[in-house]
Amino acid sequence: MSQNKKKGSFGSIITILIILLIIAGALLVPKIYRKYLKANTNVTEKTYLYIPTKASYQQLLDSVQKHHLLIDEESFLSLAKDRNLDSRFKSGKYPMIKGMNNRQILNMLIAGNQEPVTIAFRNIRLKENFAAIAARKLEFDSTSLIHLLDSNNFVHHYGFTTDNVYTMFIPNSYQMYWNISAQDFFIRMNKEYQKFWNPDRLAKAKALNLSPQEVTILASIVDGEALVDKEMPIIAGLYLNRLKKGMKLEADPTVIFANHDFSIHRVLNKHLRKESPYNTYLHTGLPPGPIMMPSIKAIDAILNHENHDYIYMCAKEDFSGYHNFSSTLAQHLINAKKFQAALNQRNIKK
């Protein structure tokens, strides 16, 4: 074979190889692009993929399919298989954002880069209500949290009783992961409690001869009485005066709590007779636990109370939310008579 023919044959082979490479590239590049780089989220706004604790890989896939989160499931499944997603994914709440590709989605699920949940709570009356609110925002159910709060052994380890453990929850906004367990949620809230009760607050509580739990219990009563925040330090001083004198607190909000009838607008003698450790008309001193989750303002109102000699209070007859305060029973009876007359005039019987 001549030298020219050899060169020609070699050139033909090169040409064929180049053509084959071009064809292969034309077939493979779109497939690679679709598998790794092409946007694959079927959402117009941020949507969340929830993967429960102990969920199986099939449950993950079922959730993706059920909510139609992907444009091209085939390419996702192919890359998921390559990346061994079935044994590497982590539970949590994950944001599915428009424009995300398969590689970004898989990296997120494997690394556990979930988006934190913001949970806010304040002025919640009962711990059962609180547990239900927490369960609506987080993975655990309300009964798992209630079980902890009602466990003497568990709460005692953190310095509480089942009656006063509700004082541990400081109303605020907190960020945490959706799949936090009930126990880890409790531990997180205990850390927030320890931060809140800093040396300054602890010193003020000690000066009042009250524990942080007792301060919070009294604050819950003040919060129940005060419709106007600026009256809180005055009301706090009044109840502290009663405690110092060994008088019953005789706080209407505790009677309403004892009766478990939160529709009461007018406390009557039948309500006052309700036997309960929370009824401060029958029992001297603080009740065993809070009657609601008090605000931080109410807690600080106890610690920074107003010094005065008031020991009586009665709602003003103009229904402004303010109170008439007095240091003598005689003046209190005058104030009470005016308020009772105003209730009768408005036909408020219960």
SEBA-911020 format. One record per residue (C-alpha): residue number from 1; x, y, z. Coordinates in pm, 1 decimal, always signed. Each point is the difference from the previous one (the first is absolute). Layout:
BEGIN
NUM_X_Y_Z
...
***
This chain:
BEGIN
1_+0.0_+0.0_+0.0
2_+137.9_+338.6_-90.9
3_+84.5_+256.1_+261.5
4_-281.2_+226.1_-123.2
5_-258.0_-278.3_+27.7
6_+114.2_-73.9_+357.4
7_-34.3_+365.4_+90.2
8_-343.6_+7.3_-159.6
9_-119.2_-305.9_+194.0
10_+130.9_+139.8_+327.2
11_-170.6_+329.8_-69.1
12_-327.9_-177.5_-68.5
13_+25.6_-185.9_+330.0
14_+65.2_+324.8_+186.3
15_-293.9_+160.0_-175.2
16_-228.5_-289.4_+91.2
17_+117.9_+13.5_+360.6
18_-64.5_+371.9_+17.6
19_-347.0_-49.8_-145.4
20_-70.0_-278.2_+251.0
21_+122.3_+223.3_+283.8
22_-220.5_+282.7_-120.0
23_-299.5_-234.3_-17.7
24_+79.9_-143.2_+342.3
25_+40.5_+351.4_+139.5
26_-324.5_+108.2_-157.8
27_-172.5_-290.6_+173.0
28_+182.9_+15.0_+334.9
29_+36.0_+373.9_+68.8
30_-375.0_+65.9_+20.3
31_-40.2_-306.8_+219.1
32_+282.8_+113.7_+230.4
33_-138.5_+353.3_+3.2
34_-347.2_-128.9_+83.8
35_+135.7_-227.2_+272.8
36_+236.4_+245.4_+172.5
37_-65.5_+359.3_-100.1
38_-350.8_+58.1_-134.4
39_-255.0_+157.2_+233.9
40_-229.3_-277.5_+122.7
41_-231.4_+140.7_+267.3
42_-365.4_+15.2_-97.9
43_-79.5_+297.6_+226.4
44_-71.0_+368.2_-57.2
45_+66.9_+100.6_+359.9
46_+187.1_-153.7_+291.8
47_-160.4_-331.4_+96.0
48_+107.5_-237.2_+275.2
49_+86.6_-367.2_-11.2
50_-50.8_-160.6_+340.9
51_+194.5_-317.3_+72.5
52_-108.9_-146.1_+335.1
53_+241.5_-156.7_+244.1
54_+50.7_-368.9_-84.7
55_-166.3_+46.7_-340.2
56_+91.1_-261.2_-261.0
57_+146.0_+87.4_-338.6
58_-328.3_-102.0_-159.6
59_-185.5_+244.5_+225.9
60_+232.0_+275.1_-119.0
61_-69.3_-85.9_-364.3
62_-373.2_-31.0_+65.3
63_-5.2_+347.9_+152.1
64_+188.3_+147.9_-296.6
65_-241.6_-162.7_-243.9
66_-313.6_+77.3_+200.5
67_+74.5_+371.3_+3.5
68_+131.8_+10.3_-359.1
69_+321.5_+169.3_+107.5
70_+210.2_-104.0_-301.7
71_-28.5_+67.2_-371.5
72_+208.1_-302.8_-98.7
73_-11.6_-279.0_+256.8
74_+199.7_-238.2_-218.2
75_+314.9_+213.5_-3.0
76_-30.3_+59.2_+375.2
77_-32.9_-371.2_+73.1
78_+297.4_-78.0_-222.7
79_+229.7_+243.2_+181.6
80_-147.9_-101.0_+336.9
81_+103.2_-358.4_-74.4
82_+350.0_+112.8_-99.1
83_+30.7_+195.9_+326.6
84_-144.9_-280.4_+219.2
85_-271.8_+230.4_+127.4
86_-196.3_-297.4_+135.2
87_+253.6_-44.8_+281.9
88_+119.3_+359.0_+40.8
89_-302.9_+231.5_+20.4
90_-86.2_+171.5_+330.2
91_-337.5_+85.5_+147.7
92_-114.0_+361.4_+22.8
93_-185.2_+286.0_-164.0
94_+158.6_+91.5_-334.4
95_-74.5_+298.8_-224.0
96_-68.0_-81.7_-364.0
97_+74.2_+318.2_-193.4
98_-67.6_+83.6_-361.8
99_+314.1_-55.5_-210.8
100_+164.3_-266.1_+217.0
101_+164.3_-284.4_-191.2
102_+33.8_-365.5_+100.3
103_+352.3_+43.9_+131.8
104_-108.0_+285.0_+230.4
105_-300.6_-195.4_+126.9
106_+205.7_-310.4_+72.7
107_+279.1_+197.0_+169.3
108_-263.4_+158.9_+224.8
109_-162.9_-330.9_+96.6
110_+330.2_-180.2_+59.3
111_+158.1_+283.6_+201.0
112_-320.2_+58.2_+199.2
113_-5.2_+369.1_-90.0
114_-357.2_+52.7_+113.1
115_-162.8_+335.2_+64.2
116_-67.0_+85.9_+367.2
117_-351.9_+56.9_+127.1
118_-94.1_+314.5_+191.6
119_-224.0_-77.2_+295.3
120_-149.9_+285.8_+199.4
121_-214.0_-26.5_+310.7
122_-131.5_+238.4_+262.8
123_-293.9_+39.4_+235.8
124_-111.9_-362.5_-34.3
125_-225.7_-99.0_+285.5
126_+51.4_-376.9_+36.5
127_+298.1_-224.9_-59.9
128_-227.5_-225.4_-205.8
129_-67.4_+294.2_-234.6
130_+372.4_+70.9_-13.7
131_+82.3_-360.7_-90.4
132_-259.5_+9.9_-279.0
133_+147.5_+322.5_-142.1
134_+352.8_-143.5_+7.5
135_-118.6_-320.3_-169.4
136_-159.9_+197.5_-283.7
137_+337.5_+155.0_-83.1
138_+228.5_-296.4_+73.3
139_+5.6_-371.3_-81.3
140_-73.9_-146.7_+343.3
141_-358.9_-36.8_+119.0
142_-143.7_+185.6_+298.8
143_-38.8_-313.0_+212.3
144_+375.4_-66.4_-6.7
145_+68.8_+345.7_+146.3
146_-282.0_-26.6_+255.9
147_+140.5_-337.6_+105.2
148_+331.9_+168.7_+84.8
149_-163.9_+292.3_+180.6
150_-204.8_-243.0_+209.4
151_+298.9_-218.1_+87.1
152_+118.8_+68.2_+355.7
153_+333.4_-172.5_-59.2
154_+71.9_+187.2_-320.7
155_-84.7_+354.8_+112.5
156_+158.3_-48.6_+344.0
157_+334.6_-53.4_-174.8
158_-26.8_+359.5_-126.7
159_-109.4_+144.8_+334.3
160_-376.4_+14.6_-53.9
161_-317.8_-168.7_+113.7
162_-282.0_-106.5_-229.0
163_-196.9_+295.6_+140.7
164_+258.3_+272.0_-64.3
165_+182.8_-136.8_-307.9
166_-209.0_+229.6_-221.2
167_+197.3_+292.1_+147.7
168_+300.5_-122.4_-198.7
169_-138.3_+115.4_-334.4
170_+92.9_+362.2_-61.0
171_-231.6_+157.2_-259.8
172_+195.0_+107.6_-306.4
173_+82.6_-103.1_-356.9
174_+246.0_-285.4_-48.5
175_+156.8_-172.9_-298.3
176_+55.3_-375.5_-4.7
177_-20.5_-290.6_-239.8
178_-339.6_-150.3_-79.0
179_+105.6_-356.2_+91.0
180_+118.1_+85.9_+351.3
181_-126.7_-256.1_+252.8
182_-225.1_+94.9_+291.6
183_+284.8_-66.8_+242.1
184_+250.1_+209.6_-196.3
185_-261.3_+276.1_-24.3
186_-31.2_-4.8_+379.3
187_+379.5_+10.7_+37.7
188_+22.1_+293.4_-243.5
189_-268.5_+189.0_+194.1
190_+185.2_-70.7_+323.7
191_+313.2_+158.5_-148.4
192_-204.8_+306.8_-96.2
193_-137.7_+7.4_+356.0
194_+353.1_-5.8_+143.7
195_+101.6_+286.8_-229.8
196_-305.6_+203.6_+96.7
197_+66.5_-39.4_+371.1
198_+328.4_+186.8_-12.9
199_+188.0_+110.3_+316.0
200_-188.9_+331.0_+13.2
201_-344.4_-161.8_-3.9
202_+109.7_-271.9_+242.6
203_+128.6_+261.6_+244.8
204_-328.0_+192.7_-14.4
205_-200.5_-317.5_+58.2
206_+220.9_-90.8_+295.6
207_-53.8_+346.0_+148.5
208_-374.5_-71.4_-7.9
209_+62.9_-338.0_+165.4
210_-158.5_-166.0_-303.8
211_+128.2_-266.3_-237.2
212_-16.3_+59.6_-376.9
213_-294.8_-240.0_-12.1
214_-182.7_+194.9_+271.8
215_+68.4_+329.4_-176.7
216_-152.2_-143.5_-317.8
217_-302.5_-138.0_+185.8
218_-66.8_+342.3_+151.2
219_+62.6_+160.7_-340.1
220_-269.2_-221.7_-150.9
221_-249.1_+145.5_+249.6
222_+115.1_+355.2_-72.3
223_-33.2_-65.2_-372.2
224_-349.9_-132.9_+56.9
225_-98.2_+311.6_+193.7
226_+170.6_+270.5_-206.4
227_-176.6_+110.5_-315.5
228_+240.2_+293.0_-23.9
229_+371.0_-82.7_+2.4
230_+104.1_+312.0_+188.9
231_-206.6_-112.9_+298.8
232_+196.7_-321.9_+34.4
233_+269.3_+134.9_+239.4
234_-275.4_+149.3_+222.9
235_-198.5_-325.9_+9.7
236_+322.0_-195.4_+58.1
237_+80.7_+222.8_+299.7
238_-351.2_-52.1_+136.0
239_+22.6_-379.4_-6.9
240_+349.1_+7.0_+147.4
241_-138.8_+212.3_+284.5
242_-268.2_-263.7_+59.9
243_+256.3_-280.6_+2.6
244_+216.0_+187.3_+251.3
245_-298.9_+53.7_+228.8
246_-105.8_-364.7_-26.1
247_-330.5_+99.7_-158.3
248_-182.7_-204.7_-259.6
249_+63.8_+131.1_-351.6
250_-372.8_-19.2_-82.1
251_+67.9_+34.6_-372.4
252_-300.7_-49.5_-226.5
253_+204.1_-151.9_-286.1
254_+101.5_-288.0_+229.7
255_-366.8_-65.9_+77.6
256_-84.8_-11.2_-370.3
257_+289.7_-242.3_-53.6
258_-110.5_-214.3_+296.1
259_-350.8_-24.6_-145.1
260_+139.9_-73.6_-348.7
261_-268.0_+226.5_-141.6
262_+172.4_+269.0_-202.5
263_-328.1_+152.6_-110.7
264_-53.5_+151.4_+347.7
265_-23.0_+380.6_-11.7
266_-134.3_+49.3_+348.9
267_+139.0_-204.7_+287.7
268_-284.5_-108.7_+227.1
269_-11.1_-155.4_+347.2
270_-57.8_-344.6_-150.2
271_+327.8_+36.3_-190.3
272_+185.0_+107.5_+314.7
273_-101.4_-321.5_+176.5
274_+167.6_-224.6_-258.7
275_+250.1_-219.8_+185.0
276_+330.9_+12.3_-182.6
277_+361.7_+78.0_+94.1
278_-25.5_+268.9_-268.4
279_-284.7_+183.3_+175.3
280_+179.8_+280.8_+182.4
281_-321.8_+101.9_+175.8
282_+18.5_-328.2_+193.4
283_+375.5_-55.5_+27.7
284_+274.4_+232.4_+120.9
285_+314.8_+46.0_-205.5
286_+75.2_-79.4_-360.1
287_-177.4_-275.5_-193.5
288_+215.3_-301.1_-90.9
289_+38.6_+104.3_-362.3
290_-70.0_+283.2_-243.8
291_-354.7_+70.6_-116.8
292_+130.9_+95.9_-344.3
293_+325.8_+59.0_-181.3
294_+88.4_+352.6_+116.5
295_+164.8_+253.7_-225.3
296_+358.8_+108.0_+55.0
297_-141.1_+341.8_+95.2
298_-199.0_-159.6_+280.3
299_+303.8_-193.4_+129.2
300_+212.9_+313.6_-3.9
301_-284.2_+191.7_+165.7
302_+36.0_-228.9_+302.5
303_+376.7_+44.3_+6.8
304_-28.7_+377.0_-47.0
305_-326.7_+56.2_+186.8
306_-119.9_+333.6_+125.8
307_+41.2_+58.8_+372.2
308_-321.7_+126.1_+162.7
309_-241.2_-93.6_+279.7
310_-292.6_-120.8_-213.4
311_-154.5_-332.1_+99.6
312_-337.6_+30.7_-176.2
313_-99.1_+48.3_-362.1
314_-322.5_+9.3_-195.9
315_-70.8_+52.8_-368.8
316_-109.6_+354.4_-79.1
317_-368.3_+46.1_-57.2
318_+61.9_+162.9_-339.0
319_+122.4_-336.0_-142.1
320_+315.9_+168.9_-125.8
321_+213.1_-294.2_+105.7
322_+159.2_+200.5_+278.7
323_-39.2_-64.1_+372.9
324_-73.3_+196.8_+314.2
325_+262.7_-77.3_+263.3
326_-29.7_+49.3_+373.1
327_+183.4_-70.7_+321.8
328_-310.9_-26.9_+220.9
329_-293.9_-238.6_-6.2
330_-243.6_+289.3_+42.4
331_+115.2_+168.3_-321.5
332_+7.5_-334.8_-182.7
333_-364.3_-67.7_+91.1
334_-96.7_+337.0_-145.8
335_+187.9_-81.0_-322.3
336_-150.4_-349.2_-15.4
337_-352.6_+133.0_+46.9
338_+43.5_+235.7_-295.8
339_+125.9_-282.0_-221.4
340_-280.7_-237.5_+103.0
341_-253.2_+270.6_-83.2
342_+160.8_+45.0_-343.3
343_-23.2_-376.0_-63.8
344_-367.0_+0.0_+97.7
345_-67.9_+297.8_-223.8
346_+147.5_-189.0_-294.7
347_-187.0_-315.8_+98.3
348_+320.5_-201.1_+35.7
349_-112.6_-284.7_+224.1
350_+271.4_-260.1_-55.0
***
